[in-house]
Each structure stands twice: as structure tokens, then as C-alpha cells.
Amino acid sequence: MDDLPHDAAARRPRSRHIYLLPNLLTTANMFAGFYAILAAANGRFEAACIAVLVAGLFDGVDGRVARMTGTTSEFGVQYDSLSDLISFGMAPALVMFHWALVQFTLDGGTLAKVGWAAAFLYVACAALRLARFNVSAGSADKRWFIGLASPASAGAMISVVWCLTSLGYTGDEMRWVALAVTVACALLMVSRIRFFSFKAWPGDRVPFWFMLLVVAVLVALLIDAAKVVFVVAMAYVLSGPALWLWQRRRPAMPPGAGAP
């Protein structure tokens, strides 16, 4: 997600230099998020959703480029987090707000404040999630994210807007759905629920079935991108709570049961 190095690199101090290539990619991430905000404000919701996805692509590349070229830096880490707050905090919140949450003003009274309050809750939780990630990254198990990662949360938010818009629904009709999705994504980001990070396969090798799955998703994207993004995003978001429920329902092993 960001310029944070792997375990081997974490044992030595990061450079305080400013490197061009990874920070250009981070800037592209931030620009895509900024463009999404402008597009949503002008009612171009499909373009806004695609811009957030593009921001996610740049976010996935900048840290890897920095590690591959040996140009990780403390500046890059902080710059990446600030960019992520715009692209995966502000942008999805304002896309959802302009699409549906603003429609609560039509209900008058207290409900008129619900829309912007939910949007702000999302931004605040994204900021808290990024801050928690930065301070715990050195000691965290890289196989898991603790709480829903902000890019994945942003993907879930924009997938709802994009899919429902493509199906002909308006934000006015879906404002309660939008409210539920916004609050749920916000709370999942600051939760202690674990989500698979895809950063550490056993032996650091991607299994063959996963490559087949990626190819199938890419083909499906060419057919109907909005619905495929929605299905993939919702499957990932629900995987964390499903795993949490499964672990809680699994009977605890009695003391001494594992002893030979």
C-alpha cells in the first residue's frame, strides 16, 4: 500500500532523501483522487469511480517500485499516507456524498445532517486507519490487515456507486443503502477484524489457481466492469467478518488436547 519496506529493510534506517520515481507515482495516486472529487462534484459519477480505481493502481505500484529500486524513504512513507487520505478517504466519502448522502437534505430536520456526518465519519476513520497502520507496520503480521485497508474500503464504496448507477438507480433512491455502506466501511477500517493482505503467500510464491482467478476477473472486467468490481469488492469486505464469525463459532480446543 505504501513505501514501507519488508522485514529485511526495516532493520536499517530509511533514507531521508526524496526520490523522483516513487514519489511521482504517489503524486499520480493523489491526482486521481483529486480528480474523482471534482468529477463527483460535477455529477460524473462513473468517471469519479474509475478515478478512485486508478488511484488504487498507482498506490499498489509506488511502494513496490521504491523497494525494487532501493529508493524507500521516510519522506515517501509520509507522502504516501497523505496521498492515501485524499484518494481513499476524502475521495470515496465525497463521491458517496454527492451521489446519495446529500439527498438526506430532502428529508429535512435532523436527517439533513446525517449525510455529511456519515461522510465525515468515513474520512475520520480512514485517517485513524492510516495512522494506526503507520505506527504498527514494523511489528504487524504482513499476512493480514488489522481492520479493512483504506484502498479496499474505497473500492467497496465506489463499487456500490458505480454498480447501482449502471443498473439505473439514483442516489435519492439508494440514500439509505449508501448510508449503511458508508458507516459499515468506516467502522470496518478501525475494527480489529483481520483481512487477508495477499502480501505473503507461503514461500512468497503465488499459487497457480490464483493466477487463473486473476485472468478470469480480467476477462469479466472487459464484459461488465461495474458489476465485477462490485462483486470482488463485496466478497473481500465480507471475508473479514465471515472469518471472524467462523473463528468465534469454532469450538475451543480443550486444555491438553494438542499434547502427544
Residue frames relative to the residue before (quaternion, step in Angstrom):
aa qw qx qy qz dx dy dz
M 1.0000 0.0000 0.0000 0.0000 0.00 0.00 0.00
D 0.8222 0.0385 -0.0039 0.5678 3.55 0.98 -0.71
D 0.7494 -0.4349 0.2849 0.4100 3.53 -1.33 -0.19
L 0.3858 0.7419 -0.4841 0.2577 3.59 1.21 0.10
P 0.3876 -0.7487 0.4866 0.2289 3.61 -0.74 0.99
H 0.5887 -0.5502 0.4472 0.3883 3.56 -1.32 0.20
D 0.7744 -0.3940 0.2192 0.4438 3.58 -1.30 0.15
A 0.6566 0.5280 -0.3300 0.4257 3.59 0.91 -0.85
A 0.7026 0.4533 -0.2666 0.4795 3.53 0.96 -0.88
A 0.6017 0.6006 -0.3570 0.3869 3.58 1.14 -0.57
R 0.6118 0.5800 -0.3540 0.4050 3.58 1.19 -0.43
R 0.7312 0.3366 -0.2435 0.5410 3.59 1.21 -0.24
P 0.6069 -0.5846 0.3809 0.3805 3.60 -1.05 0.65
R 0.4438 -0.6744 0.5198 0.2792 3.55 -1.06 0.75
S 0.5403 -0.6196 0.4609 0.3341 3.52 -1.12 0.67
R 0.3667 -0.7174 0.5489 0.2226 3.53 -1.17 0.64
H 0.4346 0.6972 -0.4648 0.3302 3.59 1.25 0.18
I 0.3645 -0.6872 0.5812 0.2389 3.55 -1.33 0.33
Y 0.1392 -0.8105 0.5676 0.0391 3.58 -0.58 1.19
L 0.5466 -0.6861 0.3874 0.2835 3.53 -0.97 0.95
L 0.7377 0.4809 -0.2816 0.3811 3.60 0.50 -1.19
P 0.7176 0.4239 -0.3045 0.4611 3.66 0.61 -0.92
N 0.6735 0.4910 -0.3106 0.4570 3.60 1.02 -0.68
L 0.5683 0.5478 -0.3839 0.4791 3.59 1.21 -0.39
L 0.6515 0.5018 -0.3130 0.4752 3.58 1.00 -0.80
T 0.6339 0.5135 -0.3258 0.4779 3.57 1.04 -0.73
T 0.6301 0.5223 -0.3263 0.4730 3.58 1.06 -0.76
A 0.6281 0.5232 -0.3320 0.4706 3.58 1.05 -0.74
N 0.5956 0.5470 -0.3433 0.4777 3.57 1.10 -0.70
M 0.6925 0.4756 -0.2780 0.4658 3.58 0.84 -0.98
F 0.6357 0.5274 -0.3347 0.4535 3.59 1.01 -0.78
A 0.6420 0.5198 -0.3289 0.4577 3.60 0.97 -0.83
G 0.6511 0.5028 -0.3178 0.4715 3.59 1.00 -0.77
F 0.6425 0.5179 -0.3153 0.4687 3.58 1.01 -0.83
Y 0.6444 0.5146 -0.3158 0.4692 3.57 1.01 -0.84
A 0.6188 0.5486 -0.3470 0.4423 3.60 1.02 -0.75
I 0.6344 0.5249 -0.3265 0.4642 3.58 1.02 -0.80
L 0.6719 0.4906 -0.3003 0.4665 3.59 0.90 -0.91
A 0.6547 0.5172 -0.3173 0.4507 3.59 0.94 -0.87
A 0.6617 0.5013 -0.3126 0.4616 3.59 0.94 -0.85
A 0.6380 0.5333 -0.3278 0.4484 3.59 1.01 -0.79
N 0.7191 0.4015 -0.2338 0.5167 3.57 1.20 -0.54
G 0.5904 -0.6288 0.3490 0.3663 3.58 1.23 0.33
R 0.5338 0.6041 -0.4181 0.4187 3.62 1.22 0.26
F 0.0609 -0.8779 0.4747 0.0178 3.52 0.54 1.24
E 0.6140 0.5328 -0.3680 0.4514 3.62 1.00 -0.63
A 0.6546 0.4971 -0.3114 0.4770 3.60 0.93 -0.87
A 0.6348 0.5322 -0.3312 0.4518 3.59 1.00 -0.78
C 0.6637 0.5047 -0.3053 0.4599 3.58 0.93 -0.88
I 0.6530 0.5011 -0.3154 0.4722 3.58 0.94 -0.85
A 0.6284 0.5440 -0.3375 0.4418 3.59 1.01 -0.76
V 0.6388 0.5053 -0.3333 0.4748 3.61 1.00 -0.73
L 0.6303 0.5169 -0.3333 0.4738 3.61 1.02 -0.73
V 0.6360 0.5146 -0.3258 0.4739 3.58 1.00 -0.80
A 0.6151 0.5357 -0.3411 0.4672 3.59 1.02 -0.76
G 0.6424 0.5279 -0.3181 0.4555 3.57 1.02 -0.79
L 0.6275 0.5294 -0.3351 0.4622 3.59 1.05 -0.73
F 0.6699 0.4811 -0.3010 0.4787 3.58 0.89 -0.89
D 0.6376 0.5309 -0.3291 0.4509 3.58 1.03 -0.76
G 0.6741 0.4937 -0.2986 0.4611 3.58 1.05 -0.69
V 0.6902 0.4906 -0.2715 0.4573 3.57 1.19 -0.49
D 0.6448 0.5891 -0.3556 0.3328 3.59 0.85 -0.92
G 0.6773 0.4871 -0.3018 0.4616 3.59 0.91 -0.86
R 0.6523 0.5124 -0.3192 0.4583 3.58 0.99 -0.80
V 0.6328 0.5179 -0.3301 0.4716 3.57 1.02 -0.78
A 0.6445 0.5248 -0.3236 0.4521 3.58 0.96 -0.86
R 0.6848 0.4713 -0.2973 0.4697 3.61 0.92 -0.83
M 0.6611 0.5175 -0.3129 0.4442 3.58 0.96 -0.83
T 0.7543 0.3723 -0.1984 0.5030 3.59 1.02 -0.75
G 0.4653 -0.7034 0.4322 0.3193 3.59 1.27 0.07
T 0.5321 0.6411 -0.3929 0.3891 3.58 1.11 0.64
T 0.2638 0.7522 -0.5545 0.2392 3.59 1.04 0.73
S 0.0395 0.8001 -0.5955 0.0598 3.56 -1.06 0.73
E 0.6075 -0.5476 0.4259 0.3869 3.54 -1.23 0.43
F 0.6008 0.5550 -0.3501 0.4565 3.56 1.10 -0.73
G 0.6642 0.5180 -0.3043 0.4449 3.58 0.91 -0.91
V 0.6223 0.5418 -0.3374 0.4532 3.58 1.03 -0.77
Q 0.7103 0.4545 -0.2632 0.4687 3.56 0.81 -1.02
Y 0.6443 0.5210 -0.3202 0.4593 3.58 0.99 -0.83
D 0.6355 0.5327 -0.3253 0.4544 3.57 1.01 -0.80
S 0.6596 0.5104 -0.3155 0.4526 3.60 0.94 -0.84
L 0.6476 0.5075 -0.3210 0.4691 3.58 0.99 -0.81
S 0.6463 0.5115 -0.3143 0.4710 3.57 1.01 -0.80
D 0.6452 0.5254 -0.3188 0.4539 3.57 1.00 -0.84
L 0.6205 0.5452 -0.3530 0.4395 3.59 1.02 -0.71
I 0.6566 0.4855 -0.3064 0.4891 3.58 1.09 -0.70
S 0.7548 0.4342 -0.2252 0.4371 3.56 0.71 -1.12
F 0.8101 0.2514 -0.1097 0.5181 3.60 0.97 -0.84
G 0.6624 0.4273 -0.3189 0.5263 3.57 1.30 0.17
M 0.7657 0.3581 -0.1894 0.4996 3.55 0.48 -1.22
A 0.6890 0.5217 -0.3061 0.3993 3.59 0.74 -1.05
P 0.7201 0.4116 -0.2992 0.4717 3.69 0.62 -0.90
A 0.6158 0.5458 -0.3601 0.4396 3.60 1.04 -0.67
L 0.7148 0.4405 -0.2613 0.4762 3.59 0.91 -0.89
V 0.5730 0.5486 -0.3840 0.4725 3.60 1.14 -0.51
M 0.6846 0.4672 -0.2838 0.4823 3.57 0.88 -0.93
F 0.6363 0.5375 -0.3344 0.4408 3.57 1.01 -0.77
H 0.7100 0.4497 -0.2724 0.4685 3.59 0.78 -0.99
W 0.6633 0.5096 -0.3162 0.4476 3.59 1.08 -0.63
A 0.8603 0.0478 0.0388 0.5060 3.59 0.75 -1.01
L 0.6863 0.5268 -0.3239 0.3828 3.59 0.76 -0.95
V 0.5964 0.5667 -0.3681 0.4332 3.59 1.11 -0.58
Q 0.5870 0.6120 -0.3634 0.3858 3.58 1.18 -0.51
F 0.5189 0.6324 -0.4262 0.3863 3.60 1.19 -0.18
T 0.5212 0.6230 -0.4227 0.4020 3.60 1.20 -0.26
L 0.5942 0.5752 -0.3599 0.4320 3.58 1.19 -0.48
D 0.6546 0.5221 -0.3105 0.4500 3.61 1.18 -0.48
G 0.3739 -0.7724 0.4492 0.2487 3.56 1.30 -0.23
G 0.7890 0.3609 -0.2351 0.4380 3.52 -1.36 0.04
T 0.8380 -0.1513 0.1388 0.5056 3.52 -1.10 -0.82
L 0.6312 0.5595 -0.3436 0.4129 3.58 0.97 -0.79
A 0.5578 0.6096 -0.3983 0.3983 3.60 1.13 -0.46
K 0.7004 0.4560 -0.2638 0.4816 3.59 1.18 -0.56
V 0.5004 0.6886 -0.4163 0.3196 3.57 1.24 -0.33
G 0.6517 0.5588 -0.3244 0.3972 3.56 0.91 -0.91
W 0.7402 0.3929 -0.2524 0.4839 3.57 0.69 -1.04
A 0.5902 0.5619 -0.3758 0.4412 3.60 1.13 -0.51
A 0.6547 0.4997 -0.3085 0.4760 3.59 1.00 -0.81
A 0.6384 0.5197 -0.3254 0.4653 3.58 1.01 -0.80
F 0.6630 0.4861 -0.3110 0.4769 3.59 0.95 -0.81
L 0.5997 0.5560 -0.3596 0.4492 3.61 1.01 -0.74
Y 0.6487 0.5168 -0.3201 0.4579 3.56 0.96 -0.87
V 0.6667 0.4972 -0.3108 0.4602 3.61 0.86 -0.92
A 0.6618 0.5107 -0.3106 0.4525 3.58 0.90 -0.90
C 0.6693 0.4892 -0.3011 0.4712 3.60 0.95 -0.84
A 0.6133 0.5323 -0.3503 0.4666 3.60 1.07 -0.66
A 0.6489 0.5090 -0.3160 0.4691 3.59 0.97 -0.83
L 0.6593 0.4983 -0.3062 0.4726 3.59 0.95 -0.86
R 0.6378 0.5306 -0.3249 0.4541 3.58 1.01 -0.82
L 0.6741 0.4875 -0.2988 0.4676 3.60 0.90 -0.88
A 0.6476 0.5104 -0.3236 0.4641 3.58 0.97 -0.81
R 0.6586 0.5010 -0.3118 0.4669 3.60 0.93 -0.85
F 0.6310 0.5317 -0.3334 0.4560 3.58 1.01 -0.78
N 0.6690 0.5202 -0.3076 0.4326 3.58 0.88 -0.91
V 0.7317 0.4341 -0.2574 0.4582 3.59 0.87 -0.87
S 0.7453 0.3930 -0.2236 0.4900 3.62 1.17 -0.45
A 0.4350 0.7467 -0.4414 0.2415 3.59 1.25 -0.16
G 0.6526 0.5471 -0.3291 0.4080 3.59 0.98 -0.71
S 0.7746 0.3392 -0.1663 0.5072 3.58 1.11 -0.66
A 0.5454 0.6481 -0.3928 0.3581 3.60 1.22 -0.21
D 0.5161 -0.5966 0.5158 0.3342 3.54 -1.26 0.54
K 0.3466 -0.7914 0.4616 0.2011 3.58 -0.42 1.19
R 0.5185 0.6240 -0.4286 0.3977 3.60 1.24 -0.02
W 0.7964 0.2614 -0.0969 0.5367 3.57 1.16 -0.61
F 0.2865 -0.6676 0.6482 0.2281 3.50 -1.34 0.46
I 0.2756 -0.7165 0.6106 0.1946 3.58 -0.98 0.82
G 0.7641 0.1155 -0.1501 0.6167 3.53 -0.20 1.31
L 0.5946 -0.5807 0.4243 0.3595 3.55 -1.19 0.57
A 0.4453 -0.6972 0.4922 0.2709 3.59 -0.75 1.03
S 0.5870 -0.6256 0.3810 0.3448 3.58 -1.00 0.81
P 0.6415 0.4962 -0.3706 0.4526 3.70 0.90 -0.59
A 0.6497 0.5026 -0.3218 0.4708 3.59 1.01 -0.76
S 0.6330 0.5202 -0.3286 0.4697 3.58 1.03 -0.76
A 0.6436 0.5083 -0.3193 0.4748 3.58 0.98 -0.83
G 0.6355 0.5330 -0.3287 0.4516 3.57 1.02 -0.79
A 0.6455 0.5094 -0.3205 0.4703 3.57 1.02 -0.77
M 0.6446 0.5334 -0.3196 0.4447 3.58 0.96 -0.86
I 0.7396 0.4090 -0.2499 0.4726 3.58 0.70 -1.03
S 0.5851 0.5718 -0.3900 0.4226 3.62 1.10 -0.50
V 0.6205 0.5312 -0.3403 0.4658 3.59 1.07 -0.69
V 0.6616 0.5014 -0.3038 0.4676 3.57 0.89 -0.93
W 0.6964 0.4917 -0.2770 0.4433 3.57 0.80 -1.05
C 0.6914 0.4861 -0.2893 0.4493 3.59 0.84 -0.98
L 0.7030 0.4629 -0.2837 0.4594 3.58 0.80 -0.97
T 0.6107 0.5325 -0.3487 0.4711 3.60 1.09 -0.63
S 0.6657 0.5031 -0.3046 0.4593 3.59 0.96 -0.86
L 0.6745 0.4770 -0.2907 0.4827 3.59 1.18 -0.52
G 0.6046 -0.6096 0.3344 0.3887 3.58 1.28 0.05
Y 0.5031 0.6419 -0.4388 0.3771 3.60 1.22 0.15
T 0.3222 -0.7325 0.5662 0.1974 3.54 -1.16 0.62
G 0.6456 -0.5300 0.3854 0.3921 3.54 -1.26 0.39
D 0.5957 0.5694 -0.3578 0.4393 3.58 1.09 -0.68
E 0.6843 0.4838 -0.2806 0.4680 3.58 0.93 -0.90
M 0.7809 0.3617 -0.1535 0.4855 3.55 1.02 -0.84
R 0.3236 0.7955 -0.4827 0.1715 3.62 1.20 0.23
W 0.6556 0.4937 -0.3334 0.4639 3.62 1.02 -0.64
V 0.6045 0.5234 -0.3451 0.4915 3.57 1.11 -0.65
A 0.6491 0.5184 -0.3124 0.4607 3.58 0.95 -0.90
L 0.6384 0.5227 -0.3269 0.4608 3.58 0.98 -0.80
A 0.6685 0.5002 -0.3057 0.4576 3.60 0.88 -0.92
V 0.6604 0.5043 -0.3093 0.4625 3.60 0.94 -0.88
T 0.6597 0.5210 -0.3130 0.4420 3.59 0.90 -0.91
V 0.6884 0.4659 -0.2846 0.4775 3.59 0.84 -0.95
A 0.6490 0.5232 -0.3247 0.4469 3.60 0.94 -0.85
C 0.6739 0.4844 -0.2996 0.4706 3.59 0.87 -0.91
A 0.6249 0.5400 -0.3363 0.4526 3.59 1.01 -0.79
L 0.7174 0.4493 -0.2642 0.4623 3.58 0.79 -0.99
L 0.6164 0.5377 -0.3526 0.4545 3.61 1.06 -0.63
M 0.6180 0.5553 -0.3578 0.4263 3.62 1.03 -0.65
V 0.7675 0.3354 -0.1919 0.5115 3.61 0.98 -0.75
S 0.4606 0.6779 -0.4491 0.3559 3.58 1.26 0.19
R 0.4818 -0.6327 0.5128 0.3236 3.57 -1.35 0.01
I 0.3892 0.7203 -0.4824 0.3115 3.59 1.24 0.29
R 0.3645 -0.7455 0.5218 0.1977 3.57 -0.94 0.91
F 0.0890 -0.7589 0.6440 0.0359 3.54 -1.14 0.81
F 0.5183 -0.6480 0.4582 0.3186 3.57 -0.93 0.90
S 0.3335 -0.7930 0.4846 0.1587 3.59 -0.81 1.00
F 0.3189 -0.7603 0.4975 0.2697 3.63 1.22 -0.43
K 0.5200 0.6609 -0.4089 0.3545 3.61 1.20 0.29
A 0.8114 0.2125 -0.0774 0.5390 3.58 1.11 -0.48
W 0.0529 -0.7676 0.6385 -0.0177 3.55 -0.02 1.29
P 0.6159 -0.5320 0.4027 0.4188 3.62 -1.13 0.46
G 0.8192 0.1461 -0.1338 0.5382 3.56 -0.71 1.06
D 0.4485 -0.7156 0.4327 0.3154 3.60 1.30 0.22
R 0.5657 0.5528 -0.4055 0.4582 3.57 1.11 0.67
V 0.4005 -0.7096 0.5296 0.2358 3.56 -0.96 0.92
P 0.4281 -0.7115 0.4833 0.2774 3.63 -0.74 0.94
F 0.6406 -0.5696 0.3666 0.3617 3.53 -1.20 0.67
W 0.6340 0.5438 -0.3433 0.4296 3.60 0.97 -0.78
F 0.6214 0.5423 -0.3504 0.4439 3.57 1.09 -0.66
M 0.6331 0.5213 -0.3302 0.4673 3.60 1.03 -0.73
L 0.6316 0.5157 -0.3306 0.4752 3.58 1.04 -0.74
L 0.6376 0.5253 -0.3217 0.4627 3.56 1.04 -0.80
V 0.6344 0.5262 -0.3286 0.4613 3.60 0.98 -0.81
V 0.6487 0.5106 -0.3172 0.4668 3.59 0.94 -0.88
A 0.6509 0.5171 -0.3170 0.4565 3.60 0.94 -0.88
V 0.6530 0.5064 -0.3159 0.4662 3.59 0.98 -0.82
L 0.6447 0.5220 -0.3252 0.4540 3.59 0.96 -0.83
V 0.6448 0.5050 -0.3204 0.4759 3.58 0.99 -0.79
A 0.6568 0.5106 -0.3051 0.4635 3.57 0.97 -0.86
L 0.6108 0.5587 -0.3514 0.4374 3.59 1.06 -0.70
L 0.6386 0.5251 -0.3253 0.4589 3.56 1.06 -0.71
I 0.6646 0.5051 -0.3005 0.4614 3.58 1.15 -0.60
D 0.7769 -0.1465 0.1427 0.5954 3.59 0.81 -1.01
A 0.2201 -0.8354 0.4899 0.1167 3.56 0.19 1.30
A 0.6535 0.5463 -0.3347 0.4031 3.61 0.84 -0.91
K 0.7125 0.4457 -0.2677 0.4712 3.59 0.82 -0.96
V 0.6425 0.5220 -0.3332 0.4514 3.60 1.00 -0.75
V 0.6377 0.5130 -0.3280 0.4717 3.59 0.94 -0.83
F 0.6386 0.5307 -0.3217 0.4551 3.58 0.99 -0.84
V 0.6837 0.4878 -0.2960 0.4551 3.59 0.82 -0.99
V 0.6702 0.4934 -0.3036 0.4640 3.60 0.89 -0.92
A 0.6697 0.5026 -0.3050 0.4537 3.59 0.89 -0.92
M 0.6858 0.4773 -0.2946 0.4637 3.59 0.86 -0.90
A 0.6213 0.5376 -0.3488 0.4509 3.60 1.02 -0.73
Y 0.6752 0.4804 -0.3013 0.4719 3.59 0.94 -0.84
V 0.6573 0.5143 -0.3198 0.4485 3.60 0.89 -0.90
L 0.7108 0.4509 -0.2617 0.4722 3.60 0.94 -0.84
S 0.5357 0.6457 -0.4066 0.3616 3.60 1.19 -0.41
G 0.6455 0.5386 -0.3269 0.4318 3.58 1.02 -0.78
P 0.6963 0.4396 -0.2848 0.4907 3.64 0.74 -0.94
A 0.6227 0.5399 -0.3498 0.4454 3.61 1.04 -0.70
L 0.6576 0.4938 -0.3071 0.4790 3.59 0.97 -0.85
W 0.6361 0.5347 -0.3217 0.4538 3.58 1.02 -0.82
L 0.6716 0.4853 -0.2952 0.4757 3.59 0.94 -0.88
W 0.6423 0.5287 -0.3254 0.4495 3.58 0.98 -0.83
Q 0.6717 0.4915 -0.3019 0.4649 3.59 0.95 -0.82
R 0.6588 0.4995 -0.3171 0.4647 3.59 1.06 -0.68
R 0.6917 0.4686 -0.2783 0.4738 3.60 1.05 -0.70
R 0.5598 0.6053 -0.3962 0.4040 3.59 1.19 -0.45
P 0.4643 -0.6939 0.4618 0.2994 3.62 -0.74 0.95
A 0.4817 -0.6724 0.4805 0.2913 3.54 -0.97 0.88
M 0.4970 -0.6508 0.4887 0.3011 3.56 -1.12 0.74
P 0.4342 -0.7096 0.4759 0.2856 3.63 -0.71 0.95
P 0.6253 -0.5537 0.3765 0.4008 3.62 -1.09 0.60
G 0.8213 0.2349 -0.1984 0.4805 3.53 -0.97 0.95
A 0.4643 0.7039 -0.4410 0.3074 3.58 1.26 -0.10
G 0.7113 0.4554 -0.2692 0.4629 3.57 1.07 -0.65
A 0.5287 0.6435 -0.4181 0.3627 3.60 1.23 -0.09
P 0.5198 -0.6458 0.4514 0.3300 3.61 -1.04 0.65
